Amino acid sequence: MNEGIAPFLSPLTLLLGGGLLAIGFLSLLDLHFFKTKWQGKVALALGLLFILATEAMFVTSGASGRYFEGQKLDVTDCEFQAERDFPSERRSNPKIIHDKIVACMGTLGYDWSDEHYHCAEAPISTNVFCYLPRAPMQRSIVAWQMRFE
């Protein structure tokens, strides 16, 4: 999630989710704040949903984990290393730069993947959308984040 909006939304979703969770839980203990038990169960479910959404916001934000933002930095670092090691090859043989960037990303734990439509538009080694982490959890989070880019 965008780091600029997460600090604003997270307290609201926590308060709303916590309140609904508490009211829903108290409804299960026969302290009814709603007219029917069904409404109390809905409040409990919505409270859990808000709290889980807040947790997902924290997990996928750049402040708590690297994920897609870290991947962007890794591509930039690999590009810098390749350009530094082979400064004259950019014009004469750009395939070497491409191969070195892909190899560098491979050593950092990324696989080349042209599944994303931005990669299909421009399948170049500096395109961050052309890589996915090898670790299953990171791979699923990055793939989910890339859907919104």
JOSULMO-V702900 format. One record per backbone hydrogen bond with DSSP energy under -1.0 kcal/mol. CO is the residue of the C=O (numbers start at 1). NH is the residue of the N-H. If there is no record, write none. Layout:
co->{CO;CO}
nh->{NH;NH}
This chain:
co->{2;5;6;9;10;11;12;13;14;15;16;17;18;19;20;21;22;23;24;26;27;36;37;38;39;40;41;42;43;44;45;46;47;48;49;50;51;52;53;54;55;56;61;66;67;68;69;70;71;72;73;74;75;76;77;78;79;80;81;82;88;89;93;94;95;96;97;98;99;100;101;102;103;104;105;106;109;111;116;117;118;122;124;127;128;130;132;135;136;137;138;139;140;141;142;145}
nh->{6;9;10;13;14;15;16;17;18;19;20;21;22;23;24;25;26;27;28;31;30;40;41;42;43;44;45;46;47;48;49;50;51;52;53;54;55;56;57;58;59;60;65;70;71;72;73;74;75;76;77;78;79;80;81;82;83;84;85;86;92;93;96;98;99;100;101;102;103;104;105;106;107;108;110;109;134;132;120;121;122;124;127;130;131;113;111;139;140;141;142;143;144;145;146;148}
